[in-house]
Amino acid sequence: MIISIKLHATRAEIDAVCERIADFGYKVHSIEGEERVVIGAVGTGDVTACLESLEAMPQVEKAVRISAPYKFVSREFRDSKTRVRANGVDIGGDEFVMMAGPCSVENERQILESAHGVAAQGAQFLRGGAFKPRTSPYDFQGMEREGLKLLRKAQEETGLGIITEVMSDRDVEMVAEYADILQIGARNMQNFALLKELGKTSRPVMLKRGLSSTIKELLMSAEYVVAHGNPNVILCERGIRTFETATRNTCDITAIAVLNELTHLPVMLDPSHATGKRSLVPALSRAGVAIGADGLIVEVHPNPEKAMSDGAQSLSMPQFGAMMRELKPYVELWKATRVEEAVTA
């Protein structure tokens, strides 16, 4: 359920509504703006009786049932876009966000060169895996804590925000010490123990769509994190598995538009994993901007041919610079559209 409180309601009146909701066996979740308070209620109580009781309270403007199975992340719960703030940047706000860097942290020289290179081209975040989930147990698995320390050094030298993957609920606290955004990879999208633990942290979470997951399943996974206490969730379309073999995955570009209709959470696009081919990354990046993504997360490496993972889909520094220049007119139009939407909202 969503309960909208009338303007200028007192704290006592708001608390009375929360108590009434709790009396019916529902969990209370509120969003408080400068003037208006919206309360979400989740549970298995008598919906009809609860709604009737709430609508009878003079301080309640409107009480409605949420039809979507994902409650807190639904547009029915919150119509305006959520802004997730990380390292001074609002993701989902008025600025198009670029996250870039190598698939894996390989050594100090590589990650520092990557950080300085993408920062010079306008990226706001450095991506780089310290823990790497690999299909083969014999492939490079990442530098783990030492990799996190190198990411911290790169941040100290460049000021970039850090986004890196966490693979286990046991590692959330450790990775959160070093990262501004905790990335959940496609293979872990439905790792519910991990999602619950992420709900306990204050760090923003970027949740990548699973290899064969539906949009509904992605939103339900986001609901796990939000329902357990962390509202700072970012969604990411990174391609899904289909019968097509011309690309590494099949980019469901329409998922970005669909997600923008269904949820208030920010939506990113990963064109690198979606295609698996560096030659296709710039074109798909332009499409992502045009269709309304809040940002991109792109793999960039100082020497892709020698990368320890995902070299075929990684841009070189000159290629990344060229792509950033190509994106400028698209991003300007994106910004103008955001301003227009804000005015008409």
WOUR-V67074 format. One record per residue. N is the residue number from 0. PSI is psi in whole degrees, 0 to 359 (999 if undefined). Layout:
N:PSI
N:PSI
//
This chain:
0:153
1:130
2:118
3:125
4:142
5:154
6:141
7:25
8:146
9:164
10:322
11:321
12:321
13:316
14:325
15:322
16:316
17:320
18:320
19:318
20:314
21:326
22:333
23:5
24:20
25:150
26:137
27:136
28:118
29:148
30:119
31:116
32:189
33:326
34:332
35:145
36:132
37:132
38:133
39:143
40:126
41:134
42:194
43:26
44:188
45:102
46:313
47:313
48:321
49:315
50:317
51:320
52:319
53:318
54:340
55:348
56:130
57:334
58:353
59:123
60:316
61:142
62:122
63:154
64:137
65:124
66:332
67:144
68:336
69:116
70:300
71:333
72:0
73:150
74:337
75:331
76:319
77:116
78:323
79:152
80:134
81:137
82:119
83:116
84:128
85:126
86:38
87:5
88:134
89:112
90:122
91:6
92:218
93:4
94:129
95:132
96:132
97:123
98:130
99:153
100:181
101:162
102:314
103:148
104:118
105:321
106:172
107:314
108:316
109:314
110:326
111:320
112:320
113:314
114:312
115:323
116:312
117:329
118:321
119:335
120:2
121:6
122:147
123:341
124:145
125:123
126:149
127:129
128:124
129:331
130:126
131:116
132:120
133:146
134:320
135:135
136:350
137:353
138:164
139:126
140:358
141:162
142:355
143:231
144:322
145:325
146:322
147:321
148:323
149:324
150:320
151:319
152:320
153:322
154:319
155:327
156:332
157:337
158:1
159:146
160:158
161:129
162:127
163:158
164:142
165:132
166:342
167:146
168:338
169:340
170:359
171:310
172:319
173:312
174:325
175:339
176:333
177:335
178:146
179:331
180:132
181:119
182:134
183:116
184:168
185:322
186:339
187:10
188:328
189:30
190:89
191:329
192:320
193:317
194:319
195:320
196:324
197:332
198:342
199:349
200:158
201:354
202:139
203:150
204:131
205:119
206:116
207:143
208:137
209:162
210:324
211:32
212:145
213:167
214:320
215:318
216:322
217:315
218:325
219:325
220:319
221:323
222:323
223:313
224:313
225:317
226:337
227:12
228:353
229:105
230:354
231:75
232:136
233:136
234:153
235:123
236:125
237:18
238:145
239:166
240:126
241:190
242:346
243:136
244:358
245:334
246:164
247:314
248:178
249:116
250:118
251:79
252:330
253:340
254:328
255:314
256:320
257:314
258:322
259:336
260:324
261:333
262:157
263:357
264:148
265:152
266:125
267:165
268:135
269:94
270:343
271:307
272:332
273:330
274:321
275:4
276:122
277:330
278:337
279:348
280:314
281:317
282:316
283:328
284:317
285:320
286:322
287:318
288:315
289:327
290:355
291:19
292:151
293:349
294:178
295:150
296:114
297:140
298:126
299:135
300:142
301:330
302:80
303:326
304:337
305:11
306:143
307:347
308:142
309:33
310:325
311:335
312:3
313:134
314:149
315:168
316:313
317:322
318:321
319:318
320:317
321:319
322:319
323:322
324:321
325:330
326:341
327:309
328:329
329:319
330:323
331:318
332:321
333:315
334:318
335:322
336:320
337:320
338:317
339:318
340:322
341:324
342:320
343:348
344:999
//
